[in-house]
Amino acid sequence: MELSRSHRRRAGFSLIELMVSLAIGGLTITSMYAIGSATTRSFRHQEEIGSLQTSLRTALEQVKRDIARAGYLSTPNAQPVTPLAPAQTCAPVVGLSNPGALLAGISGFANNVPTPAGSGVDPTGNNAANGFTVDEVTLIGNYETSSQYGGVQLGPTNNPGELTFSPNTHDFRRDFTFWYQGGAPANNASITSIDVQGSLAEAFTPGRLVRIQTTGPLKHFAVINTAPALVQGAGTNVQISIVPAVPNNCVPNLAGGWIAPVSVIRYRVVDAPAPPSPAPASPYGPHARLVREEMDPSNRSALLPPPNAGAAPRRREILDFVVGFNLQFTFNTATLPNNPDVYTIGNWQVGNVNTAPESIRAVSINLAVRTPTQDPALPFIDADGNPLCGNRRCYQVFTWPGRASVRELRAEVFLPNLAQEGY
């Protein structure tokens, strides 16, 4: 009897005990895997949202800065609502298509423009019903420097198509010179060296506009024709050539005037490039991005050419996976009587933005972006097939179950540069 008990103890687990143990172990491992997988998915989703919000804030700050500079050292609207007397204005810019629109602080505003094919911002589907649309706008102002530069006069040959201005002003030295300690002066004072090939050449690049402000109430806008160069006369000056030349009625008050570079900037939503090896089940899907483009003032449908063949194009990607970019405007009713201060989006408002930008006092920006991937665990529709994406809080990338998360930011920008001149 004792030997039989000992033999049973050495026999190990029975088949039933082994199967029960394996079943319990399998359930435990499966549970741990499910918990780990859910935790990993949640972590990745939160990481995506965190990166999304950082990118969104950075992009919104860029848009705010650019809109706030609309009209800076330029003009609210070069074609006044009430035309000024001819003696009070310089000759208009020639050789440019639609110069009035080009020389307005805000122009080219288009409300709810058709979205690019394949962008995923579908104006006819559920996403549009949730308010995901995009606008387009063109801005003009000094986006290259913080100042205008004095000492303007006709070039050494007295040619009205050539201008020189002084590099000896504080603003010029701050923006376009290198400062260093040298041993050449006896007192070891600071020496300056003008950055002709760098910052100066970029600010006054050929093809960009300049505004020439005379010592009187006159302004002239022209296109830079040649890169800046240093010339010797009664001292060292910076010289550029412009088209068209300064008109006769601007010349008498030109000496001692000021000059500033002026850029034409467009914000719009475009298709993102397709991935190198796209697949029908790509986790990113078709998507759009917000871009900032500097346009050629002589041809607003084309980008300003780069300064040389190896330079980057004048387009910068501001935000990827965009689903909404909307602008609303607050007007000064003194110039638009019998209308409320804030207008809802509509064709009438679009007309006022593009024809009377000097009446705009503030712009509200609404920018929305989605996560790159669609999470199957997040429902897009309820059990009855109705969308759960009211209040513009979610977005569906593909038709299969799930949705992407959306984050939105809103900001209001005041526009003192458009209000400071009465035309």
MOLIN-V929511 format. One record per residue. N is the residue number from 1. RES is the residue in three letters. D_LAST is the distance of its C-alpha to the last C-alpha in Angstrom with 2 decimals. Layout:
# MOLIN-V929511
<<N,RES,D_LAST> <N,RES,D_LAST>>
This chain:
# MOLIN-V929511
<<1,MET,115.40> <2,GLU,113.79> <3,LEU,113.22> <4,SER,111.52> <5,ARG,109.02> <6,SER,108.25> <7,HIS,107.73> <8,ARG,105.20> <9,ARG,103.28> <10,ARG,103.04> <11,ALA,101.99> <12,GLY,98.20> <13,PHE,95.77> <14,SER,96.69> <15,LEU,94.61> <16,ILE,93.29> <17,GLU,92.24> <18,LEU,90.49> <19,MET,88.58> <20,VAL,87.48> <21,SER,86.33> <22,LEU,84.39> <23,ALA,82.73> <24,ILE,81.71> <25,GLY,80.46> <26,GLY,78.48> <27,LEU,76.85> <28,THR,75.99> <29,ILE,74.49> <30,THR,72.53> <31,SER,71.16> <32,MET,70.22> <33,TYR,68.51> <34,ALA,66.58> <35,ILE,65.48> <36,GLY,64.56> <37,SER,62.68> <38,ALA,60.70> <39,THR,59.96> <40,THR,58.84> <41,ARG,56.64> <42,SER,55.08> <43,PHE,54.57> <44,ARG,52.89> <45,HIS,50.67> <46,GLN,49.61> <47,GLU,49.10> <48,GLU,46.83> <49,ILE,44.84> <50,GLY,44.57> <51,SER,43.31> <52,LEU,40.97> <53,GLN,39.39> <54,THR,39.02> <55,SER,37.29> <56,LEU,35.03> <57,ARG,33.95> <58,THR,33.35> <59,ALA,31.25> <60,LEU,29.15> <61,GLU,28.48> <62,GLN,27.32> <63,VAL,24.92> <64,LYS,23.60> <65,ARG,23.07> <66,ASP,21.20> <67,ILE,18.86> <68,ALA,18.26> <69,ARG,17.24> <70,ALA,14.63> <71,GLY,11.67> <72,TYR,14.06> <73,LEU,14.04> <74,SER,11.94> <75,THR,8.29> <76,PRO,6.86> <77,ASN,6.14> <78,ALA,7.27> <79,GLN,7.50> <80,PRO,4.79> <81,VAL,6.70> <82,THR,7.65> <83,PRO,8.39> <84,LEU,8.63> <85,ALA,12.29> <86,PRO,14.02> <87,ALA,15.31> <88,GLN,12.04> <89,THR,11.42> <90,CYS,14.06> <91,ALA,15.84> <92,PRO,14.59> <93,VAL,16.64> <94,VAL,19.92> <95,GLY,22.64> <96,LEU,20.52> <97,SER,20.71> <98,ASN,17.57> <99,PRO,15.13> <100,GLY,12.03> <101,ALA,13.66> <102,LEU,14.86> <103,LEU,11.67> <104,ALA,10.18> <105,GLY,11.30> <106,ILE,13.40> <107,SER,14.77> <108,GLY,18.26> <109,PHE,19.15> <110,ALA,22.60> <111,ASN,24.54> <112,ASN,28.29> <113,VAL,28.67> <114,PRO,32.28> <115,THR,33.92> <116,PRO,35.78> <117,ALA,39.36> <118,GLY,41.73> <119,SER,39.18> <120,GLY,40.96> <121,VAL,37.82> <122,ASP,39.34> <123,PRO,37.08> <124,THR,40.21> <125,GLY,42.57> <126,ASN,43.21> <127,ASN,40.63> <128,ALA,37.79> <129,ALA,39.38> <130,ASN,38.97> <131,GLY,35.22> <132,PHE,35.08> <133,THR,32.21> <134,VAL,29.55> <135,ASP,25.85> <136,GLU,23.94> <137,VAL,20.47> <138,THR,18.72> <139,LEU,16.76> <140,ILE,15.25> <141,GLY,15.41> <142,ASN,18.10> <143,TYR,21.14> <144,GLU,23.79> <145,THR,23.66> <146,SER,22.81> <147,SER,21.49> <148,GLN,20.25> <149,TYR,23.04> <150,GLY,23.57> <151,GLY,25.84> <152,VAL,24.18> <153,GLN,25.99> <154,LEU,27.33> <155,GLY,30.30> <156,PRO,33.88> <157,THR,34.35> <158,ASN,31.33> <159,ASN,30.06> <160,PRO,26.27> <161,GLY,26.64> <162,GLU,28.02> <163,LEU,26.41> <164,THR,28.14> <165,PHE,27.04> <166,SER,29.24> <167,PRO,31.10> <168,ASN,32.21> <169,THR,29.32> <170,HIS,29.89> <171,ASP,27.11> <172,PHE,28.54> <173,ARG,32.08> <174,ARG,31.28> <175,ASP,29.70> <176,PHE,31.78> <177,THR,35.18> <178,PHE,38.52> <179,TRP,40.19> <180,TYR,43.97> <181,GLN,47.03> <182,GLY,48.97> <183,GLY,52.17> <184,ALA,51.18> <185,PRO,49.95> <186,ALA,52.84> <187,ASN,51.28> <188,ASN,50.32> <189,ALA,46.66> <190,SER,43.89> <191,ILE,42.98> <192,THR,39.73> <193,SER,39.47> <194,ILE,36.22> <195,ASP,35.89> <196,VAL,35.04> <197,GLN,36.42> <198,GLY,35.12> <199,SER,31.87> <200,LEU,30.41> <201,ALA,31.30> <202,GLU,29.84> <203,ALA,26.46> <204,PHE,26.12> <205,THR,27.98> <206,PRO,27.97> <207,GLY,25.78> <208,ARG,22.97> <209,LEU,19.62> <210,VAL,18.78> <211,ARG,15.73> <212,ILE,16.91> <213,GLN,15.26> <214,THR,17.06> <215,THR,18.41> <216,GLY,16.14> <217,PRO,12.31> <218,LEU,12.64> <219,LYS,12.34> <220,HIS,14.62> <221,PHE,15.36> <222,ALA,19.00> <223,VAL,21.87> <224,ILE,24.62> <225,ASN,27.79> <226,THR,30.46> <227,ALA,31.26> <228,PRO,30.93> <229,ALA,34.06> <230,LEU,35.46> <231,VAL,36.31> <232,GLN,38.33> <233,GLY,37.43> <234,ALA,37.35> <235,GLY,37.33> <236,THR,36.29> <237,ASN,32.74> <238,VAL,30.95> <239,GLN,30.29> <240,ILE,28.34> <241,SER,27.76> <242,ILE,24.60> <243,VAL,23.92> <244,PRO,22.44> <245,ALA,23.43> <246,VAL,21.22> <247,PRO,20.67> <248,ASN,22.40> <249,ASN,19.50> <250,CYS,18.50> <251,VAL,22.14> <252,PRO,22.88> <253,ASN,20.65> <254,LEU,21.27> <255,ALA,24.41> <256,GLY,23.87> <257,GLY,20.42> <258,TRP,19.66> <259,ILE,19.76> <260,ALA,19.20> <261,PRO,20.33> <262,VAL,18.00> <263,SER,19.67> <264,VAL,19.20> <265,ILE,21.10> <266,ARG,22.54> <267,TYR,24.55> <268,ARG,27.18> <269,VAL,30.80> <270,VAL,33.53> <271,ASP,37.30> <272,ALA,39.25> <273,PRO,41.86> <274,ALA,45.28> <275,PRO,47.90> <276,PRO,50.47> <277,SER,53.15> <278,PRO,51.62> <279,ALA,54.06> <280,PRO,53.84> <281,ALA,54.49> <282,SER,52.04> <283,PRO,51.12> <284,TYR,47.44> <285,GLY,46.91> <286,PRO,43.82> <287,HIS,40.69> <288,ALA,37.02> <289,ARG,34.87> <290,LEU,31.24> <291,VAL,30.03> <292,ARG,27.17> <293,GLU,26.60> <294,GLU,24.73> <295,MET,23.94> <296,ASP,24.34> <297,PRO,20.94> <298,SER,23.01> <299,ASN,24.60> <300,ARG,22.95> <301,SER,26.31> <302,ALA,28.07> <303,LEU,28.14> <304,LEU,27.35> <305,PRO,30.84> <306,PRO,32.64> <307,PRO,33.28> <308,ASN,36.95> <309,ALA,39.44> <310,GLY,40.61> <311,ALA,37.27> <312,ALA,36.14> <313,PRO,33.67> <314,ARG,30.05> <315,ARG,30.75> <316,ARG,31.66> <317,GLU,33.41> <318,ILE,31.94> <319,LEU,34.28> <320,ASP,37.34> <321,PHE,38.79> <322,VAL,35.47> <323,VAL,35.84> <324,GLY,32.50> <325,PHE,28.84> <326,ASN,26.55> <327,LEU,22.99> <328,GLN,21.71> <329,PHE,18.30> <330,THR,17.45> <331,PHE,14.48> <332,ASN,13.12> <333,THR,14.85> <334,ALA,13.05> <335,THR,10.59> <336,LEU,13.65> <337,PRO,16.53> <338,ASN,20.18> <339,ASN,19.91> <340,PRO,21.22> <341,ASP,19.40> <342,VAL,20.94> <343,TYR,21.41> <344,THR,24.39> <345,ILE,24.26> <346,GLY,24.23> <347,ASN,22.92> <348,TRP,20.54> <349,GLN,18.92> <350,VAL,18.87> <351,GLY,16.94> <352,ASN,14.18> <353,VAL,14.15> <354,ASN,13.86> <355,THR,11.51> <356,ALA,9.07> <357,PRO,9.47> <358,GLU,6.62> <359,SER,9.19> <360,ILE,11.99> <361,ARG,13.75> <362,ALA,17.01> <363,VAL,19.05> <364,SER,22.78> <365,ILE,24.89> <366,ASN,28.39> <367,LEU,30.57> <368,ALA,34.20> <369,VAL,36.97> <370,ARG,40.68> <371,THR,43.82> <372,PRO,45.05> <373,THR,48.32> <374,GLN,49.43> <375,ASP,52.04> <376,PRO,54.85> <377,ALA,55.70> <378,LEU,52.38> <379,PRO,52.58> <380,PHE,49.84> <381,ILE,51.62> <382,ASP,54.13> <383,ALA,57.70> <384,ASP,56.64> <385,GLY,54.15> <386,ASN,51.00> <387,PRO,48.15> <388,LEU,48.06> <389,CYS,44.48> <390,GLY,42.71> <391,ASN,39.87> <392,ARG,38.89> <393,ARG,41.38> <394,CYS,43.30> <395,TYR,43.15> <396,GLN,45.86> <397,VAL,46.03> <398,PHE,49.27> <399,THR,51.22> <400,TRP,54.14> <401,PRO,54.49> <402,GLY,52.23> <403,ARG,48.55> <404,ALA,46.17> <405,SER,44.65> <406,VAL,40.90> <407,ARG,38.76> <408,GLU,35.20> <409,LEU,32.65> <410,ARG,29.51> <411,ALA,26.74> <412,GLU,23.45> <413,VAL,20.67> <414,PHE,17.92> <415,LEU,14.56> <416,PRO,13.47> <417,ASN,11.71> <418,LEU,9.04> <419,ALA,8.95> <420,GLN,9.12> <421,GLU,5.69> <422,GLY,3.78> <423,TYR,0.00>>
